[in-house]
Amino acid sequence: MSAKTKSANEYRCAIERNQNGKYNVRLKAVFGHDGWTLPVYFLASSFNGAMKKLEESLQLLQRNEERLRFFGFERTDDPNMAGDLLREHGLWLDRRREFPQRVAELGVPRERPVPAAMLVPVRRVLADSVHQWRTALASD
């Protein structure tokens, strides 16, 4: 087995509420093949909806790693092509430089589906970060 097969993709997930009360879920995917990073985000109207979309998004990124890498990394003549592929599935390229400090991290072997059991601790960390945000607003 080669080293490429053994490497894992890493995902950093964060959730914030925007001024409209929507959940802004941000993902920073670091693909184990060569350390290529793809920052994306999506909006959801409820926490449960955000978690469902997060699971779908992780599965999408895992399945389409090579395709996204080709269009976003190797095709310098049209760097927005990865954005077009993502928008088809409700994801947007995240161009913000800073990333929230409260994140949930997840490592998944390349080209494998994300097991639902791996998302339980991610969901817990993200729920805690939303709860802390609400507590901070209530104390103001």
Phi, psi and omega in degrees: 000134182279165179295329180297322182291327182281338185292154183245154171270140180245138180234130172251126184240137177221154179225139179220160173256136177267182184297335180273001180085005178277155178271123178257109181258124181246137178235137171239108181265128174244108184279129187293342182304311181211017178078017179292135183250137177229106177270127180224165175211165173208162179249146177219151183271344178222160179295316179297320176297322178295320181290323177294316179293326177299314179300315179298320181293319178297319178297318179298313180297321179295316183291325188252025183305308183294319180295315179295320179297316180299311184283328184266338188247316186267341181262078183291343180288338178217077185291346180276358182298321178299322177298320178296318178297319181292318181299330176302335183247017176081017177251153179231146174294134181261111184265002179287141182278318182279149179234140181306151181282327181273102183228158171250135181247146185216132175244129183228132177303144181303144174060026176242146175293156178275114179293141181301327181296331179290340183274348181300309178294329177296313179301319180296314180297317180292322177296319177297320181293324176291320178298318178297322179296315179296319179297318179295321178293321182292330182279346180286000000 
